[in-house]
Amino acid sequence: MSFTDLIEKHKSWIERTFEKLDEKLSHCAVRSREKIPYTVKDGVHDDRKNNITWWTNGFWGGLMWLMYEATRNPEYEVTARVSEGLLEKAFEEIDGLHHDVGFMFHLTSGASYRLTGDKRSRRNNLLAAMLLASRYNSKGEFIRAWNIENSEGWTIIDSMMNIPLLYWASREVGDDRFKYIAVAQADMCARDHVREDGTIHHIVMHDTTKPKVLGTRGGQGYKEGSCWSRGQSWAVYGFILSYIHTQDKKYLEVARRVADLFIEETKKTEWLPRIDFKQPETPLKYDSTAGAIAACGMIEIAKCLEGAEAEKYLAAAICILQAMEKNWCDFSDENDSILQMGSEQYKGGVHIPIIYGDFFFTEAILKLKGSNFLIW
């Protein structure tokens, strides 16, 4: 079955799901206009304005831009602009900014500039790109993660989702230096974060004076050497994005290898992803955000392939999204969150709604619906 035929087969479900998303989010856009949500409390969005450098603070504005691009409902644009205005204050707390400025600004300021041509948004996104580029260690050939004491050599697989900001900056200013850094980071992640079996090291520690791995850390997974599913999903989507931006087939190959592992493991639990694919059988802990992120990546992988190869990844993405929509989505107006059962890490913040779950679930549905706007 071709890509188009598979989409057509599920068209009614895709359209119904999008309509439910639009109905709910159009209300939330007004209710939560002055907020930067992370999760919900008693069904109501919380507000992270007092922690303005928190890494997830761009997802609400990014979600609003996704919905604006899909519907042209001005309420989404108004909320997106308010969110960006609030987020600008993060530049005043520069010590709190780190490798996740792509998550923060490329989804808000970057989307704003590309959709509306706003020059202030362009400035914000370029400032974020410069901050990210400044974290590059030219001797160790990596972008440093976080600002934790004694972590100068640490890298994180999440960075694969931040480097699209650098690809954009290179094109925008006509200077390949940003792209060179992004490619160096992608090459390092492919070499040092992706294991032979296709699983992922969340955190890798490097020598700061030369390209050399000193060790790894378990990070947010079950333990050192396990397989944190959201880290796996960052790699699925991150490597296919690097392929899209560079057309270097080695990134497509890595994306497929990592996605193959995600698919095989998620099949074991009826397409509902566990927090860690090597966690104990009990208690059974899930992470819906990993499924939404991986689905986005798999759809993009499918677009880059043909025939049965494309069908494999598109079908898997649809299976994951349908399983989560059936079991974990709340489209009621009494609860500001949509995708439930997100998990921050294996040891804490388990089975809660998280804003990037809603973002990536919505992004995936829009991809299936036919949107060609790649916010990354």
N, C-alpha and C positions, 0 to 999 in steps of 0.2 A: 504494500500500500504506500502511495506517495505521500510526501509531506502535506500537500494540499488535500488529498483524500482523507487523511487522518484528521486534519483540522475540520473538514466538512462533516465527518462522522460525529464529532463532538461539538458541533457548532451550537446546537440548542443549549447544551450545558454551559458552554463558554459565555453565550449571550445572557443567560439567566444569572450566572454568577456575577458578570460585570454589572448588570442592572441592580443587583443587591448591593454590590460594592458602592456604586454611584449613589444610590438612595441613602445609604448609611453615611458615607463620607461627606456628602453634601451637607448633612446636618452637623456632623462633627466639625467640619471646616468652620462653621459659624460659632459653635459652642466653644471650641478650643482655639479660637483665633489668637488670643493673647498668650497662649501657652507654648512651651516646647516639651511635648510629652515624651515619656519613656515607657511607662506602664500605666495601669489603672488602679485606683483604690475605690472599692465599693462601686465599681463600674464606671468611675469618672477618671478621665485623664489626669495624671499628676502633672507637675510642671518643674522642669529642670533649669529655669532661668537663673536660679541662684547657684548653679553649677555650670556656668556657660561654656566651659571648655570640655564638658563631657563628650565622649567620642560619638555618641549616637544622636547628637543634637541636630544633625542635618537631615535626618530621615523624615521628620514630619514635613518640613518645607519641601523636600524632594518628593514626597508622596503627593503633596498638593500640586506640584508642577506636573507630575505624571497625569493626574486627573484633569488638570487644566488642558494639557495638550490633547487628551482624549475627548474632552467634552466641550471645551471653550466656555465652560461655566465661569463667569467672572468671580464668583465667590471663592473658588479655588485659588485664583491668581491673587486676590486680596490677602488671603491667609498666607500664601507662600511669601509674599513681599513683607508682611509683618514678621514672619519667622526669620527671614534673612536679616531684617533690621535688628532684631533681637540678637541674632548670632554674631553680628558685626562686633559686638562688645567683647567677643573672645580675643580679638586682636589686642585689647588692652591688658590681657592676662597671658602674655606670650609664653611664660614659663609653664603654663598648663597645656600648651599645644605640642603635638608630637606627630607620629607617623599617620595618625587618623584624620589629618586635615582634609584629605580627599573625601572621606565620608561626610565631613562637616560642610565643606564649601562647594565641592564639585556638584553635589546634588541640589544645592540651593542657589548659590551665586552662579555656578556654571550653567545650570539649567535655565536660570533667569536670563542670562546673557544670550544663550543660544535660541531661546524662544522669543525674546522681546527686544534684544539688542541693547539692553540697559548697560550704560558705560560704567556705572558704579559697581554693578555686579561683575563686570569684566575685571575691574580693579581688584575687587575682593578675591576673585578666583586666582588672579595672577599672584597676589600676595601669598595666598595659600600655597601655590605651586613653588614659589621661591622658598617658603618655609620648609616644604617637604624636600626640595632639592638640597637645601643647606644641611640636611641630616645625613647626606651621603658621605661615607668614609671611603676616600679614593684609594687608600692602601689596602683596606680589607675588602673593598668592592661590595659594599652593602649599605642599605639605608637603616639607620639605627631605629629601634623600637623604643617607645616610651621615654621617660626622663628619670627613671628609677636610679637611685644611687648604685654605683658599681655595676651598671648594665650597659656600658658603652659599646660592648660587642654583641648585644642581643638583637636578633631579628625575629620577625613574626610572620606567619603565613598570611595573616589578614592584610599585610601590605600589598598583596597582589591586587586588592580591590581599590587601593589608594593611588597606585601609579597611573591609572588612566588620566588623572589630573595632569601628570607630567606629559603624557602624549598630547593632550589638548594644548598645553602651554607651548610646546614646540611648534605645533601648527599655527597657533595664534600669533606668536611673535616672530616666526620664521627663524628659529634658533634650535638646532638639533641637540644642544647640550642637555635640555630637559629629557629628551627622548633617550639619549645615551645613558642617563642615570636610570630611567625606567627599565631599559633593556638589561642593564647590569643587574638590577634587582631581580627581574624575572629570571635571568639566567642563574643567579645565585639560588633563588628559591627552587628552581627545577633541579639543581644539583644537590643542594643541601637540605631542603625541606621534604622532598618527595623520596620516599623509600623505594626500594626495588619492587616491593609488592604493590605499589600504588597507594599505600597509606601515607599519612602526613605527620611530620614532626611539627608541633605547634610552635615551639620556641627553639631556636638554635643559637648557641653562643660561639662567637667568632674571635679569632685573634684580631686586634685592631691595627696591626702593623703589616699584615699580609693576608691573602686569601686562605684561611685555614680554620676548620671547625674545631672548637675546643670541647664541645659537649652539647647536649640537648636537655630540655626540660619538658615535663608533661603538660604544663600550662593548665588549661581549663578542662582537660579530659579526665578519664578515670585515674590514670597513673602514667608515669614515664613509660614510653614504648607502646602505649595503647593507641587508639584511633578516634580522636575527638571528631564527631560528625560535622560540626560547624566549620572546623578547620578544613575538613575534607571539602566542604561545599565552597568555602572561600577559594580553594584551589581550583575546583571545577569551573567556577565562574571567572575567577581571576585569570587563569591561563587562556581561556577562550577569548577573553577581552584583549589580552596581549596579542593573540593571533589576529584578531580583527583590526587592531591598531597598527600592526607591523607586517602582517601577511607572512610571517615566518612560521613555516609548518611545524617546526619543532614544538611550538606552544600548543598547537592543535593536537599533536600526538600526546603531549603530557596531559592536556585537558581530558582527552578520551580515556587515558589509562586511569586517571583519578576518578572519573565519572563511572567507569566500568566497576570499580570497587564499590562506589556508593550505591550503584544499582543492585549489585548482588547482595549487599548487606541489607538494604532496605526491603528487598523482596522477602526476607526472612520474617519480617514483622508486618506483613500485609501493607507495605509501602508507607508505613509510619516510622520515621527515623528515630532511632535511639540516640541518646546524648553521645554515647561512645560505642563504637562497633565492637569493642573488646571488653565492655563492661560485664559484670556478673549477670547471670540470667534473672536474678531477683535482687533487689526490687527492679522492676522494669521502668526505666526512666527514659523519657522521650525529649526531643527538641524539635518543635515544629519549624523554628527559624531555619534550621539546617535544610529541611526539605524544600522550603520556599526558595532559598538561595540556590541550591543545587538545581532545582527545576528551571530557574532562569538560565543558568549556565547550560543545561542540557538542551534547551530550546535553541540557544545560539549555536551550540555544537551541531545540532541537526540542520540548521540553516547552511552550514558550511559543508555538508555532505550530500550524498544522493542515495536514492534507492533504499535498500534494506538497512544500510548503515545509518542513514538519517532517521528512518522509522524507529530504530532501536532507541535512540535518545529522546525523540519526541514522545514516543509511547510511554517511556519511563517517566518523563516529566508530567504527562497527563495523569498517569496512575497515581503519582505522589500527590499532585494537586487535588485530584478528585477524592482520594482517601482523606486528606486533611480537611477539605471542604465539608465532607460528610461527617467527620468525627470531631473536628476541632474548631470550626468556624461559628461565630456568633454574629448574626446579622441583625439582631434586635436593636432597637433604638435606646434600650435601657442600659446598654453597655458600650462605652466608647471604643473598646478594642474589638478587633475582628478575629484574628488568628490567636487562639488560645494555645496553651501547652508549650510555650517557649521555655528555654532553660539557659541561664547565664553560664553555668558550668556544672560539672557532675556533682560537686560538693556543696552547691548552694544556688539559690535563686532558681529552683526547679519548678517547672510547670506553671509558669506565669505568662501573661501576655506581654510582649515586648514590641516596641514601635517598629523595629526593622522587620519583624515578622509580617506585619501589615503591609509595609513597604514592598517587600520582595514578593509576597503573595499577589498583591495588586499588579506589580510589574509583570509577573509571569502571566497573569490573565490577560493583560493588555498585549503582551507578545503574541499569545494565542489568538487574540481578537484581530491581530493584523497591524498593530502599531509598529512603525519603523523608527520611532524616536528612541535612540539608545542614550539614555541619560548619562551613561558612563563614557 
